[in-house]
Amino acid sequence: MRWCYHRESEVIMDKKYIENQYHLAVLDFQTARSEEAQWEARKTMARLEQIAAQEYGFEYADDLHEKELGGKENIVRGLEGKQP
């Protein structure tokens, strides 16, 4: 599976790779056994959102976030581990 390609000496991550890694980071956050593990997962999610925004635009990064964590209301609940 090709996860990246080169453009003018830059490495570009494939959208599917970003989506898969983001999904894994969300799962890591949800199953973390400590606050430190949650923090590491959040940092990974933020890094992937930044890459998605830089490579494919802010709309794509927002869609990625909402696809995994739901709407803005569910995002806070998901990150805090609360149920509606």
C-alpha positions in Angstrom: 0.0 0.0 0.0 1.4 3.4 -1.0 1.0 5.7 2.0 3.0 8.7 0.6 4.5 10.2 -2.5 7.0 12.9 -3.2 6.2 16.3 -4.6 9.0 18.8 -5.1 11.1 17.1 -2.5 8.2 17.0 0.0 6.6 13.9 1.4 2.9 13.9 1.1 0.7 11.5 3.1 -2.1 9.7 1.3 -5.6 10.5 2.6 -6.4 6.9 3.3 -3.2 6.6 5.4 -4.1 9.7 7.4 -7.6 8.4 8.0 -6.4 5.0 9.2 -3.8 6.6 11.5 -6.3 9.0 12.9 -8.8 6.2 13.5 -6.1 4.3 15.4 -5.2 7.4 17.5 -8.9 7.8 18.4 -9.0 4.2 19.5 -5.8 4.7 21.5 -7.4 7.6 23.2 -10.6 5.7 24.0 -8.8 2.7 25.4 -6.0 4.6 27.2 -5.3 3.4 30.8 -3.7 6.7 31.9 -3.9 10.4 31.4 -0.4 10.2 29.9 -1.6 7.7 27.3 -4.6 9.9 26.5 -2.3 12.9 26.1 -0.1 11.0 23.6 -3.1 10.0 21.6 -4.4 13.6 21.6 -1.0 14.8 20.3 -1.1 12.2 17.6 -4.6 13.3 16.6 -3.6 16.9 16.5 -0.5 16.2 14.4 -2.5 14.2 11.9 -5.2 17.0 11.8 -2.4 19.5 11.1 -1.0 17.4 8.3 -4.4 16.9 6.8 -5.1 20.6 6.9 -1.7 21.4 5.3 -2.0 18.8 2.5 -5.7 18.8 1.8 -7.2 21.9 3.4 -9.0 22.8 6.6 -12.4 21.4 5.4 -10.8 18.0 4.9 -9.2 18.2 8.4 -12.6 19.2 9.9 -14.3 16.3 8.1 -11.7 13.9 9.4 -12.3 15.1 12.9 -16.1 15.0 12.7 -16.1 11.6 10.9 -14.3 9.9 13.8 -15.7 11.9 16.8 -19.1 13.1 15.6 -20.4 16.6 15.6 -19.0 19.4 17.8 -21.2 18.3 20.7 -20.0 14.7 20.5 -16.4 15.8 20.1 -16.2 17.2 23.6 -18.0 14.1 25.0 -15.8 11.8 23.1 -12.6 13.4 24.4 -13.9 13.6 27.9 -15.3 10.0 27.8 -18.8 11.1 28.7 -22.0 9.6 27.4 -25.0 11.7 26.3 
